[in-house]
Amino acid sequence: NAGVTQTPKFQVLKTGQSMTLQCAQDMNHNSMYWYRQDPGMGLRLIYYSASEGTTDKGEVPNGYNVSRLNKREFSLRLESAAPSQTSVYFCASSSGLQLGAFFGQGTRLTVV
Amino acid sequence: GESVGLHLPTLSVQEGDNSIINCAYSNSASDYFIWYKQESGKGPQFIIDIRSNMDKRQGQRVTVLLNKTVKHLSLQIAATQPGDSAVYFCAELGGTGGGNKLTFGTGTQLKVEL
């Protein structure tokens, strides 16, 4: 039982490049989330998916897109990376029965 | 907009003492609150939760108190240990149009001194 798995763990992009952050959970959870965490800051919600087939914007959605591919997978895409998107990105999932979300280990992204 | 924030950015306590970490929230419609612990280089880890129809919930060495009158949440850690050193976040779920949206506060750094 791996929980929430994120790939890659580290990534360096040049400004303007695109990439997709992958997230998968094996707990059969309905809800999945993408957050970013800047140094010394809390987690800010980018997008979330309450259930398979639905996605909604969070606090800071600009510059990002998401896809809830199936119940297990929720990907985050940066179409044209900017230095302001340098951050640690966390994926999380939760179920309606146990509302506390479980988090992945994070992806450290640097845009130069 | 609605927000969840913390009173103290850094809290230093002696090993064995009790720790109290505070959180103020502004969205009175939130119906569920969670405390998370984040160690350096790791993702947040669930500690304890509380529903808005409760005012106290206890776990192992931790207690969460909810005061809806003043929109205040606290996490009490009994007999604080060096392994408790981490950043602690409160988070709220639900609220106005929130549904399954989980929103975090800024965080408090807890430092345990030997």
Contacts between the chains, C-beta under 8 A, distances in Angstrom:
chain1	res1	chain2	res2	distance
A	4	B	43	7.8
A	31	B	100	4.7
A	33	B	102	6.2
A	35	B	104	7.5
A	41	B	106	6.8
A	41	B	107	7.5
A	42	B	89	5.9
A	42	B	104	4.6
A	42	B	105	5.7
A	42	B	106	4.5
A	42	B	107	4.9
A	43	B	44	7.0
A	43	B	89	7.0
A	43	B	104	4.3
A	44	B	104	7.4
A	45	B	101	6.6
A	45	B	102	6.9
A	45	B	103	6.2
A	45	B	104	7.7
A	48	B	100	6.5
A	48	B	101	6.0
A	48	B	102	7.4
A	50	B	99	6.0
A	50	B	100	4.2
A	56	B	101	7.3
A	58	B	101	6.8
A	59	B	103	7.3
A	90	B	43	5.4
A	90	B	44	7.3
A	92	B	43	7.7
A	92	B	44	7.9
A	92	B	102	7.5
A	94	B	100	7.4
A	94	B	102	7.2
A	99	B	32	5.7
A	99	B	34	7.3
A	99	B	49	6.7
A	99	B	93	5.9
A	100	B	34	5.3
A	100	B	46	3.9
A	100	B	49	5.3
A	101	B	34	7.7
A	101	B	46	7.2
A	101	B	102	5.7
A	102	B	46	7.0
A	103	B	43	3.4
A	103	B	44	5.0
A	103	B	45	7.3
A	104	B	43	5.6
A	105	B	42	6.5
A	105	B	43	5.4
A	106	B	41	7.9
A	106	B	42	7.6
A	106	B	43	5.5
